[in-house]
Amino acid sequence: MSVTSVSEGVQGGWKGRALRCFPGGSNGEYGIPENQIPVLERGLGARVWDTEGVEFLDFTMAWGSTLAGHAHPKLLEAAARAGRDGVNFAAVNRRAVELAERIMALSRCAERIRFVASGTEATLLCLRVAHAATGRRKVVRFEGAYHGQHPVGIAGMIAGRPSALPLCDPTGAGAPWVENDVLVAPYNDLIATEAILSAVAVDIAAVIVEPLHRCLSPAPGFLEGLRAVTRRLGIVFIFDEVVTGFRLAAGGAQEYYGVTPDLVAYGKGLGGGFPIGAYAGRADLMESVSEHRLPRADYAWSASTTGGNPISCAAALAMLDLLAEPGIYPHLHEMGRRFRDGLRVILAGQSVAGQVLGDGPLGQVAFSSVPVVNQQAWLASDRARGRRVMLSLLRRGVFLNPMGTKMYLSLAHDTPELVGFFERFTEALGDSDTENGALS
């Protein structure tokens, strides 16, 4: 059996063991050079420590899932209490019912709901519901969006070849068939999107969109326009709120932007770090997963062994309790504004051309002299410099994903974390490091 060699200098210890176990030395996407790979041991609040005792300010926060901060006592206590009654039942349980009722009270479109174990499953099931309800094959998504690990979730995200929208670039999807059934539209271009939809509307089951597209804010009228055209053409409109759900507002992007979709997918911050996903929407559409339809063509199979397990549901209920406390959303938005404003001040002070993106407790830097409003503008930015800065930050004690993705703040982030980040970001901008690596 051939085994990829581990580079000299990291053969021993936890780094070496990780490299021998995991492709690229990671569990997915980080793309960190072998000599920089941290193996994490523990986390508390907005900080994590690796197996060598090195402390990091955390600005990825488990890709946004630990919205309360690491090891929040209220979430841990709620999960421990639930665990004493049983870890999983793979069936409706009291805590799942309570959580379903809470979400349905907050989510504008949620007339019915089901739980799964991740955001990937949630977006996948939204699409399957749309296919079953409409009997149509095609899906429209937006260039550069990420909707989970399934083929449609990846297709059109990674630029493997020149863009020729609405044709779908299958790079990274591991499923060449997406070229036939997935159309890709330019985010923030309502005219182009409406033309794509109108041309083949009778074949389109759904339009799926991240309301806040990675870190790109929707242009005025864009989401409202999508809602209007999908309703007119009889196309199911899906909000992927795996990131924005419960993060931008109690009612997520639906409340924040004032637009109500037909279906919605949740994950990440809902569980405060515990694995959970949910999909919800109009009762007539959600009826597609009711077993009473078996074996009709308008039925979509939906079942999850760990979806709605009492431990994750208890943690999610505790998370929603935290978010309902007075001043929580003002704090999240204030931290986000201070974070993005601080980045802009540093870029201007060093005369570096850059765009600061994001909303709520999210931020991202694109090294470009022109506004970044869609994927093509993002691809035209200096992503090589972005990666060098990210790797420099990692060396300087900031834990994040150096493949150029968004940075997350949590309830645990406050002035000390922002000040520490700004100091390191200022140094990283001037870093002469030329480390190469994969770009997202």
C-alpha positions in Angstrom: 0.0 0.0 0.0 1.3 3.4 -1.0 1.1 6.1 1.7 1.8 9.8 1.1 5.0 10.7 3.0 5.0 13.2 5.8 7.4 16.0 5.4 10.6 16.1 7.4 10.1 18.1 10.6 6.5 17.2 11.2 6.9 13.4 11.2 6.2 13.1 15.0 3.7 14.5 17.4 0.1 15.3 16.7 0.8 17.1 13.4 2.5 14.0 12.0 -0.2 11.8 13.2 -2.8 14.1 11.6 -1.0 14.1 8.3 -0.9 10.3 8.4 -4.6 10.1 9.0 -6.3 12.9 7.0 -5.9 13.9 3.4 -4.0 17.2 3.5 -3.8 16.9 7.3 -7.3 18.3 7.7 -10.9 17.2 8.0 -11.8 19.5 5.1 -11.0 22.7 3.3 -8.4 24.4 5.4 -5.4 23.8 3.1 -2.9 24.7 5.7 0.8 24.0 4.9 2.1 20.9 6.7 4.4 22.8 9.0 1.6 25.1 10.2 -1.1 22.6 10.9 -2.5 23.1 14.5 -4.2 20.1 16.2 -6.7 21.6 18.5 -7.1 20.4 22.1 -9.7 22.7 23.7 -11.6 26.0 23.4 -13.2 28.5 25.7 -15.1 31.6 24.7 -13.4 33.1 21.6 -10.1 31.3 22.0 -8.7 27.8 21.3 -5.5 26.0 22.3 -3.7 23.3 20.4 -2.0 20.2 21.6 1.3 22.1 22.1 -0.4 24.7 24.4 -0.4 27.5 21.8 -3.3 29.9 22.3 -5.2 31.3 19.3 -7.9 34.0 18.9 -10.6 32.2 17.1 -12.1 33.9 14.1 -13.6 30.9 12.4 -15.6 29.6 15.4 -16.1 26.1 14.0 -17.2 27.8 10.7 -19.8 29.8 12.6 -21.4 27.0 14.5 -20.2 28.0 17.9 -22.2 31.2 17.9 -22.3 31.3 21.7 -18.6 30.8 22.0 -16.7 27.6 22.9 -17.8 25.5 25.8 -20.6 27.8 26.8 -21.8 26.5 30.2 -25.6 26.9 29.5 -25.3 24.8 26.4 -23.2 22.2 28.1 -25.5 22.0 31.0 -28.6 21.6 28.8 -26.9 18.9 26.7 -25.8 17.0 29.8 -29.3 17.0 31.3 -30.8 15.8 28.1 -28.1 13.0 27.7 -29.1 11.5 31.1 -32.5 10.8 29.5 -31.1 9.1 26.4 -28.7 10.1 23.7 -30.9 9.4 20.6 -34.2 7.9 19.7 -34.4 8.5 15.9 -38.0 9.5 16.6 -40.0 12.5 17.6 -39.2 13.4 21.2 -40.2 16.1 23.7 -37.2 18.4 23.1 -37.6 18.1 19.3 -41.2 19.2 19.6 -40.3 22.1 21.8 -37.5 23.2 19.4 -39.8 22.8 16.3 -42.3 25.1 18.0 -39.7 27.7 18.8 -38.3 27.8 15.3 -41.8 27.9 13.7 -42.6 30.9 15.9 -39.5 32.7 14.6 -39.3 31.7 11.0 -41.7 33.5 8.7 -42.1 30.6 6.2 -42.0 27.7 8.6 -45.4 26.1 8.6 -43.9 22.6 8.9 -40.4 21.5 9.9 -38.2 18.5 10.0 -34.8 18.0 11.6 -31.6 16.5 10.1 -28.0 16.4 11.4 -26.4 19.2 9.3 -26.9 22.1 7.1 -25.8 20.0 4.1 -28.7 17.7 4.7 -31.1 20.6 5.2 -30.3 22.2 1.8 -30.4 18.8 0.1 -33.8 18.1 1.5 -35.1 21.5 0.5 -34.1 20.7 -3.1 -35.7 17.3 -2.9 -38.9 18.7 -1.7 -38.9 21.2 -4.5 -38.3 18.4 -7.1 -41.1 16.3 -5.7 -43.6 19.1 -5.4 -43.0 20.4 -8.9 -42.0 17.3 -10.8 -39.2 19.4 -12.5 -35.5 18.5 -12.8 -33.5 21.7 -12.9 -32.2 24.0 -10.2 -30.9 27.5 -10.4 -28.2 28.6 -7.9 -25.8 31.5 -7.8 -22.2 31.6 -8.8 -19.8 31.2 -5.9 -22.4 30.1 -3.3 -21.9 27.1 -1.0 -25.0 25.1 -0.2 -23.4 22.0 1.5 -21.4 19.0 0.5 -23.9 17.5 -2.0 -23.2 18.0 -5.7 -25.7 20.9 -6.2 -24.3 22.5 -3.1 -20.8 22.6 -4.6 -21.5 23.1 -8.4 -20.7 26.6 -9.5 -18.8 27.4 -6.4 -15.2 26.7 -7.5 -13.9 28.4 -10.6 -12.2 25.6 -12.4 -12.7 27.0 -15.9 -13.8 30.3 -17.5 -17.4 31.2 -16.5 -20.0 30.8 -19.2 -23.2 31.4 -17.2 -25.8 29.9 -17.0 -23.7 26.8 -17.7 -22.6 25.0 -14.6 -18.9 24.4 -13.8 -18.9 21.0 -12.0 -15.4 21.5 -10.5 -15.2 20.1 -7.0 -18.7 18.6 -7.2 -17.5 15.1 -8.1 -20.7 14.8 -10.2 -20.4 15.7 -13.9 -24.2 15.3 -14.3 -24.7 18.7 -12.6 -23.9 20.3 -16.0 -27.2 19.1 -17.2 -29.5 19.9 -14.3 -28.0 22.9 -12.6 -28.0 26.4 -14.0 -25.9 29.2 -12.4 -26.8 32.8 -12.2 -24.8 35.9 -11.3 -25.6 37.1 -7.7 -26.9 40.6 -7.5 -27.9 40.7 -11.2 -31.7 40.5 -11.2 -32.1 41.1 -14.9 -29.7 38.3 -15.9 -31.3 36.0 -13.4 -34.8 36.7 -14.5 -33.7 36.0 -18.1 -32.3 32.6 -17.1 -35.4 31.7 -15.2 -37.8 32.8 -17.9 -36.0 30.9 -20.7 -36.6 27.4 -19.1 -39.1 28.1 -16.3 -41.2 25.0 -17.1 -38.1 22.8 -16.2 -37.0 24.7 -13.0 -38.0 23.2 -9.7 -36.2 25.7 -7.4 -34.0 28.7 -7.0 -31.7 28.5 -4.0 -29.9 31.5 -2.6 -27.8 32.5 0.3 -29.5 35.8 1.2 -26.1 37.0 2.4 -24.1 35.4 -0.3 -20.9 34.3 1.5 -20.1 37.8 2.7 -21.7 39.7 -0.1 -24.7 41.8 0.8 -27.7 41.7 -1.5 -28.2 44.7 -3.7 -31.4 46.8 -2.9 -34.3 45.0 -4.5 -32.4 41.8 -5.4 -34.0 39.4 -3.0 -37.4 41.0 -3.4 -37.1 40.7 -7.2 -36.2 37.0 -6.8 -39.2 36.5 -4.6 -41.5 38.1 -7.2 -40.2 36.3 -10.3 -40.2 32.9 -8.7 -43.7 33.4 -7.5 -44.8 34.5 -11.0 -43.2 31.5 -12.7 -44.3 28.9 -10.1 -40.7 28.1 -9.0 -39.9 27.1 -5.4 -37.8 29.8 -3.7 -35.4 28.5 -1.1 -33.4 30.5 1.4 -30.2 28.8 2.5 -30.0 30.2 6.1 -27.5 27.7 7.4 -25.2 30.8 8.1 -27.7 33.6 8.4 -30.4 31.8 10.4 -30.6 33.1 14.0 -27.4 35.1 13.4 -28.6 38.3 11.7 -31.8 38.4 13.7 -34.0 36.1 15.7 -36.0 35.5 12.5 -32.8 35.2 10.4 -32.4 36.7 7.0 -36.2 36.5 6.4 -36.7 39.0 9.2 -33.5 41.0 8.5 -34.2 41.6 4.8 -38.0 41.3 5.0 -38.3 38.6 2.3 -40.2 35.3 2.9 -39.1 32.3 0.8 -41.1 29.0 0.3 -38.5 26.8 2.0 -35.6 27.5 4.4 -32.6 25.5 5.5 -31.0 25.9 8.9 -27.8 24.6 10.6 -24.6 26.0 12.1 -25.4 28.5 14.8 -28.7 26.9 15.7 -27.0 24.2 17.7 -24.3 26.4 19.2 -21.7 23.8 18.0 -23.8 20.7 18.5 -24.6 18.9 15.2 -28.1 19.9 14.0 -29.9 20.9 10.8 -33.5 21.7 10.0 -35.5 22.4 6.9 -39.0 24.1 7.0 -41.5 25.8 4.8 -45.0 26.0 3.4 -47.2 23.2 4.6 -48.2 22.2 1.1 -44.6 21.8 0.0 -43.5 20.1 3.2 -46.2 17.5 2.7 -43.9 16.1 0.0 -42.0 14.2 2.8 -45.1 12.8 4.5 -45.0 9.0 4.4 -48.7 9.1 3.6 -47.7 9.8 0.0 -45.8 6.6 -0.4 -45.2 5.4 -3.1 -46.5 8.4 -5.2 -44.2 10.3 -7.6 -44.7 13.5 -5.6 -43.1 11.9 -2.4 -39.6 12.6 -1.3 -37.9 10.3 1.1 -36.7 12.0 4.2 -35.3 10.4 7.3 -32.4 11.1 9.7 -30.9 8.8 12.3 -29.6 11.6 14.4 -31.7 14.4 13.2 -33.7 15.9 16.1 -31.8 14.0 18.8 -32.6 15.2 22.3 -29.0 16.4 23.1 -28.7 18.6 20.0 -32.2 19.9 20.5 -31.6 20.7 24.1 -28.4 22.6 23.1 -30.4 24.5 20.4 -33.1 25.4 22.9 -30.5 26.8 25.2 -28.9 28.7 22.2 -32.2 30.3 21.3 -32.7 31.2 25.0 -29.3 33.0 24.9 -30.2 34.8 21.7 -33.5 36.0 23.3 -31.7 37.8 26.1 -31.8 41.6 26.0 -29.1 43.3 24.0 -27.7 40.2 22.3 -28.3 41.1 18.7 -27.2 44.7 19.2 -24.0 43.3 20.6 -23.5 40.9 17.7 -24.0 43.7 15.1 -21.9 46.2 17.1 -19.0 43.7 17.2 -19.4 43.1 13.5 -19.4 46.8 12.6 -16.4 47.5 14.8 -14.6 44.6 13.2 -15.3 45.7 9.6 -14.6 49.4 10.4 -11.3 48.5 12.0 -10.2 46.5 9.0 -11.0 49.5 6.7 -9.0 51.8 8.9 -6.0 49.5 8.8 -6.2 49.0 5.1 -6.4 52.8 4.5 -3.6 53.5 7.0 -1.3 51.2 5.0 -2.6 52.4 1.6 -3.7 48.9 0.7 -6.4 48.5 -1.9 -9.1 46.3 -0.2 -12.8 45.8 0.1 -14.3 44.9 3.5 -17.3 42.7 3.1 -20.0 41.3 5.4 -22.9 42.1 7.7 -23.9 41.2 11.2 -21.1 39.3 13.0 -19.3 38.4 9.8 -16.4 39.9 7.9 -14.1 39.3 5.0 -11.4 41.2 3.1 -11.0 41.2 -0.6 -7.8 42.7 -1.9 -9.2 44.7 -4.8 -9.5 48.4 -5.7 -13.1 48.0 -7.1 -16.3 47.0 -5.3 -16.8 43.3 -4.9 -20.5 42.5 -5.4 -20.4 39.1 -7.1 -18.2 36.0 -7.7 -16.4 37.4 -10.7 -15.3 40.5 -8.8 -14.2 38.2 -6.0 -12.2 36.0 -8.4 -10.6 39.2 -9.8 -9.3 40.2 -6.4 -5.7 39.5 -5.3 -6.5 36.2 -3.6 -2.9 35.2 -3.5 -2.2 38.1 -1.2 -5.3 37.2 0.8 -3.9 33.8 1.5 -0.5 35.1 2.5 -2.2 37.4 5.0 -4.4 34.6 6.4 -1.4 32.3 6.8 0.5 35.1 8.5 -2.4 35.6 10.9 -2.4 31.9 11.7 1.3 32.0 12.5 0.6 35.0 14.7 -2.0 33.2 16.8 -5.3 33.8 15.0 -7.2 30.6 14.1 -9.1 30.9 10.8 -9.5 29.3 7.5 -6.7 30.5 5.2 -8.5 29.6 2.0 -10.0 33.0 1.9 -13.4 32.5 3.4 -15.4 34.6 5.8 -14.5 35.3 9.4 -17.0 34.7 12.2 -17.6 36.6 15.4 -19.6 35.1 18.3 -21.2 36.2 21.6 -17.8 35.7 23.2 -16.0 38.2 21.0 -15.5 41.6 22.5 -12.9 44.4 22.6 -9.9 42.3 23.7 -10.4 39.9 20.8 -10.9 42.8 18.3 -7.8 44.7 19.5 -5.7 41.5 19.4 -6.9 40.7 15.9 -6.2 44.3 14.6 -2.6 44.2 15.9 -1.9 40.9 14.2 -3.7 42.0 11.0 -1.6 45.1 10.8 1.5 43.0 11.1 0.3 40.4 8.6 -0.4 43.0 5.9 3.3 43.9 5.9 4.4 40.3 6.1 6.7 39.3 3.2 5.7 35.7 3.4 5.2 34.1 0.0 3.8 30.7 1.1 1.9 29.1 -1.7 -1.2 27.0 -1.4 -4.7 26.2 -2.7 -7.2 29.1 -3.0 -10.9 28.8 -2.5 
